[in-house]
Amino acid sequence: MDQQTPVIANQQANQITLRSAPCNPENGHDINSKDLINKALLFAELSMIAYLKPEETEKAALRLGFTQTTFYNNDGSQAYSFANDQDIVIAFRGTEPNEWNDIKADIDATKALAETVGHVHRGFKKEVDDVWPLLEKMLISHKQNLDKKLWFTGHSLGGAMASICAGRCLLSHIDTRPEQVHTFGSPRVGTKRYINHAKVDYYRWVNNNDIVTRTPPVWLGYRHAGKEMYLDAQGRLKELNAVQRKADLWKGFVIGLKNKQIDHFSDHLIDRYVDYIYEETKLFPEG
């Protein structure tokens, strides 16, 4: 789903621009000390560095204040845990074009029974089923992990996995509940019954014409969950009515043509989400 993944994946940590203020629990600067927009920037950057090679991801995470980075990989389903003394962030990798399992997950739009009620996307559920036992083991293997704040994030396919995993936490025998979920360019993951039942504090970021956020189609019964955070054609966070939204989508499409880009695909790039959210943080500077 992400045409820029190979570019990011081949970079080194020192080539990645990170603008989030580092977390430092000892000085009271944990994730909860950030406002919503600065939280989103942090999670967008963690979603971005999740595409790097594991050794480079670890270096980049350290710059953001996470001293413990662990990579989980089971049959191509991949995630990271980023931890410090106060927080654990689980970030899922998005679609990698050279990973056949990721491609299969994207195109398998048939429904599977959810663990709660309703149905979820079979391909996305399979990816979660592969990696969830590893994450659950991590959370319960060290008692101190259960005392830390837990957060989920991801871009593209990774966003779909994050939302499903966060909901699964509510059913797990482990005593933990996600603080928040932030996804970027996430597809729809389940039916109306499922999303109405899996209640978590979820912020779903959508960049203008991002084509992935429109899949799978509504006519197959899929719906979005969470609170939509819409970035308009200028990259600004806006709440628009249906008429304003339609006009803004056309505006973004025209801007894309002028820049010789297909807006529906370029709007999906994770670094574009990062750049636009960073611009929003200038209105809410961290102290």
Wavefront OBJ file of the C-alpha trace (Angstrom):
o trace
v 0.000 0.000 0.000
v 2.927 2.325 0.444
v 4.932 3.233 -2.633
v 7.644 4.949 -0.549
v 8.419 2.025 1.739
v 11.563 0.939 -0.196
v 12.965 4.494 0.015
v 12.529 4.728 3.789
v 13.624 1.131 4.386
v 16.983 1.733 2.727
v 17.851 4.802 4.776
v 20.018 4.982 7.872
v 18.825 6.451 11.147
v 20.984 9.554 10.784
v 19.292 10.311 7.445
v 15.842 10.478 9.042
v 14.615 13.846 10.289
v 12.892 13.500 13.671
v 11.252 16.562 15.184
v 9.387 15.213 18.211
v 10.688 16.339 21.573
v 12.338 13.221 23.067
v 10.503 11.459 25.865
v 12.304 11.694 29.195
v 10.241 10.189 32.035
v 12.830 11.175 34.655
v 12.098 14.833 33.877
v 8.347 14.305 33.648
v 8.360 14.332 29.848
v 6.477 11.117 29.141
v 3.939 10.620 26.365
v 1.012 11.741 28.510
v 2.741 15.081 29.071
v 2.306 15.838 25.350
v -0.876 17.338 23.906
v -2.836 15.437 21.245
v -1.037 16.928 18.235
v 2.441 16.383 19.658
v 1.460 12.817 20.571
v 0.404 12.326 16.956
v 3.736 13.611 15.664
v 5.601 11.185 17.915
v 3.465 8.245 16.785
v 3.761 9.223 13.124
v 7.545 9.296 13.453
v 7.574 5.932 15.228
v 5.396 4.529 12.438
v 7.876 5.937 9.923
v 11.026 4.528 11.535
v 9.331 1.123 11.806
v 10.111 0.769 8.078
v 13.872 0.969 8.698
v 16.128 -2.015 9.206
v 15.957 -3.147 12.852
v 19.392 -1.834 13.803
v 18.576 1.570 12.289
v 15.136 1.637 13.902
v 16.761 1.111 17.305
v 19.099 4.070 16.752
v 16.238 6.329 15.653
v 14.036 5.268 18.581
v 16.798 6.183 21.012
v 16.733 9.730 19.633
v 13.033 9.841 20.535
v 13.667 8.743 24.120
v 13.015 4.991 23.889
v 15.857 3.007 25.417
v 14.482 -0.461 24.662
v 13.557 -1.474 21.120
v 12.432 -4.986 20.201
v 11.578 -6.258 16.726
v 8.912 -8.955 16.302
v 8.597 -10.940 13.099
v 6.498 -14.027 12.477
v 5.944 -15.140 8.901
v 6.285 -11.572 7.620
v 3.933 -10.018 10.190
v 6.118 -7.381 11.846
v 5.974 -4.975 14.761
v 8.220 -3.090 17.154
v 7.912 -2.318 20.833
v 9.507 0.950 21.906
v 9.852 1.256 25.663
v 11.283 3.446 28.396
v 10.617 3.637 32.140
v 7.086 5.001 31.668
v 5.670 3.949 28.287
v 5.501 1.128 25.758
v 4.549 1.938 22.169
v 3.758 -0.925 19.815
v 4.207 0.157 16.203
v 3.307 -2.100 13.294
v 5.062 -2.075 9.958
v 2.939 -1.214 6.952
v 2.879 -2.980 3.623
v 6.239 -3.903 2.189
v 5.963 -4.572 -1.587
v 8.579 -7.338 -1.423
v 6.729 -9.184 1.351
v 4.224 -11.611 -0.190
v 2.390 -12.000 3.136
v 1.736 -8.248 3.249
v 0.394 -8.268 -0.287
v -1.856 -11.237 0.489
v -3.136 -9.442 3.588
v -4.016 -6.346 1.566
v -5.917 -8.157 -1.178
v -7.749 -10.698 1.005
v -10.811 -8.561 1.663
v -13.069 -11.449 2.719
v -14.450 -11.276 6.237
v -13.553 -13.389 9.252
v -15.348 -13.634 12.588
v -13.912 -11.221 15.143
v -13.054 -12.314 18.674
v -15.848 -10.053 19.965
v -18.793 -9.516 17.620
v -19.135 -8.833 13.935
v -16.448 -9.431 11.332
v -12.991 -8.123 10.476
v -10.884 -8.132 7.317
v -9.507 -11.675 7.004
v -6.108 -10.584 5.646
v -5.515 -8.041 8.413
v -6.681 -10.490 11.084
v -4.226 -13.111 9.803
v -1.359 -10.628 10.169
v -2.424 -9.870 13.751
v -2.878 -13.575 14.576
v 0.738 -14.176 13.540
v 2.347 -11.489 15.703
v -0.064 -11.097 18.651
v 1.257 -14.095 20.668
v 4.754 -12.554 20.591
v 3.456 -9.202 21.796
v 1.275 -10.742 24.492
v 4.239 -12.754 25.780
v 6.333 -9.584 25.938
v 3.689 -7.747 27.947
v 3.299 -10.483 30.551
v 6.903 -11.720 30.723
v 8.025 -8.699 32.733
v 5.660 -7.484 35.440
v 6.944 -3.930 35.089
v 5.575 -3.838 31.552
v 2.040 -4.077 32.936
v 2.656 -0.935 34.972
v 3.652 1.105 31.922
v 1.281 3.074 29.707
v 0.534 1.150 26.503
v 0.062 2.821 23.111
v -0.526 1.498 19.581
v 0.312 3.012 16.217
v 0.986 2.153 12.588
v 0.778 3.325 8.993
v -1.180 1.673 6.173
v -1.511 -2.075 6.873
v 0.281 -1.314 10.146
v -2.570 0.998 11.102
v -5.130 -1.729 10.518
v -3.087 -4.116 12.666
v -2.743 -1.507 15.420
v -6.495 -0.969 15.690
v -7.244 -4.709 15.761
v -4.497 -5.408 18.312
v -5.634 -2.605 20.589
v -9.129 -4.065 20.614
v -7.699 -7.505 21.310
v -6.016 -6.157 24.463
v -9.466 -5.696 25.944
v -10.086 -9.451 25.613
v -6.669 -10.647 26.695
v -6.057 -12.173 30.113
v -3.295 -9.623 30.654
v -4.231 -6.712 32.880
v -3.648 -3.823 30.498
v -5.686 -1.351 28.495
v -4.358 0.821 25.654
v -4.108 4.516 26.446
v -4.590 5.574 22.827
v -4.298 4.399 19.245
v -3.058 6.637 16.422
v -3.099 5.354 12.848
v -2.034 7.010 9.608
v -3.519 6.099 6.240
v -5.298 3.066 7.659
v -7.804 1.069 5.606
v -11.183 0.039 6.983
v -10.836 -3.025 9.201
v -14.268 -4.361 10.146
v -18.031 -4.301 10.000
v -20.254 -1.853 11.837
v -20.950 -4.327 14.656
v -17.232 -4.876 15.207
v -16.177 -1.226 15.314
v -19.075 -0.332 17.604
v -17.990 -3.026 20.059
v -14.206 -2.555 20.077
v -14.081 0.717 22.004
v -10.639 2.288 22.428
v -9.431 5.884 22.393
v -8.600 5.908 18.698
v -7.454 8.759 16.419
v -7.450 7.893 12.730
v -5.405 10.311 10.610
v -6.444 10.765 6.971
v -4.501 12.884 4.493
v -6.846 14.363 1.889
v -7.122 11.913 -1.041
v -5.215 9.006 0.523
v -6.615 6.105 -1.503
v -5.892 3.449 1.127
v -8.314 5.035 3.600
v -11.115 4.320 1.107
v -10.493 0.568 1.067
v -12.001 -1.986 1.418
v -15.160 -0.417 -0.039
v -18.214 0.363 2.056
v -20.391 -1.792 -0.179
v -18.532 -4.852 1.161
v -19.753 -3.930 4.639
v -16.564 -2.347 5.992
v -16.567 0.747 8.183
v -13.965 2.975 9.800
v -13.507 3.184 13.561
v -12.163 5.966 15.743
v -12.219 9.740 15.469
v -11.153 10.940 12.048
v -8.396 13.566 11.990
v -8.610 14.978 8.478
v -5.714 16.820 6.841
v -7.004 18.967 3.992
v -5.509 19.727 0.576
v -3.111 22.212 2.222
v -2.108 19.736 4.923
v -4.045 21.523 7.660
v -6.153 19.770 10.274
v -9.794 20.588 9.505
v -13.341 19.505 10.275
v -15.377 19.791 7.072
v -18.964 18.982 6.183
v -19.745 16.697 3.245
v -19.916 19.509 0.673
v -16.696 21.141 1.908
v -14.962 17.756 1.988
v -15.865 16.970 -1.623
v -14.583 20.359 -2.788
v -11.378 19.885 -0.807
v -10.775 16.453 -2.352
v -11.027 17.978 -5.827
v -8.715 20.781 -4.772
v -6.130 18.262 -3.606
v -6.458 16.298 -6.850
v -5.851 19.427 -8.932
v -2.848 20.388 -6.806
v -1.469 16.896 -7.363
v -1.860 17.187 -11.136
v -0.044 20.506 -11.134
v 2.805 18.823 -9.259
v 2.705 15.884 -11.711
v 1.619 13.510 -8.968
v -1.330 11.175 -8.513
v -2.726 12.674 -5.339
v -4.457 9.476 -4.226
v -1.094 7.708 -3.896
v 1.241 10.528 -2.865
v -1.148 11.477 -0.047
v -0.575 8.008 1.437
v 3.146 8.481 2.042
v 4.064 8.345 5.734
v 6.565 11.196 5.476
v 3.792 13.439 4.171
v 1.726 12.661 7.273
v 4.758 13.452 9.424
v 5.428 16.770 7.678
v 1.830 17.969 7.870
v 1.376 17.015 11.512
v 4.654 18.724 12.338
v 3.257 21.939 10.831
v 0.251 21.571 13.119
v 2.504 21.257 16.176
v 3.801 24.781 15.541
v 0.395 25.945 16.730
v 0.817 23.876 19.914
v 4.510 24.161 20.885
v 5.725 21.916 23.674
v 6.951 23.618 26.799
l 1 2 3 4 5 6 7 8 9 10 11 12 13 14 15 16 17 18 19 20 21 22 23 24 25 26 27 28 29 30 31 32 33 34 35 36 37 38 39 40 41 42 43 44 45 46 47 48 49 50 51 52 53 54 55 56 57 58 59 60 61 62 63 64 65 66 67 68 69 70 71 72 73 74 75 76 77 78 79 80 81 82 83 84 85 86 87 88 89 90 91 92 93 94 95 96 97 98 99 100 101 102 103 104 105 106 107 108 109 110 111 112 113 114 115 116 117 118 119 120 121 122 123 124 125 126 127 128 129 130 131 132 133 134 135 136 137 138 139 140 141 142 143 144 145 146 147 148 149 150 151 152 153 154 155 156 157 158 159 160 161 162 163 164 165 166 167 168 169 170 171 172 173 174 175 176 177 178 179 180 181 182 183 184 185 186 187 188 189 190 191 192 193 194 195 196 197 198 199 200 201 202 203 204 205 206 207 208 209 210 211 212 213 214 215 216 217 218 219 220 221 222 223 224 225 226 227 228 229 230 231 232 233 234 235 236 237 238 239 240 241 242 243 244 245 246 247 248 249 250 251 252 253 254 255 256 257 258 259 260 261 262 263 264 265 266 267 268 269 270 271 272 273 274 275 276 277 278 279 280 281 282 283 284 285 286 287
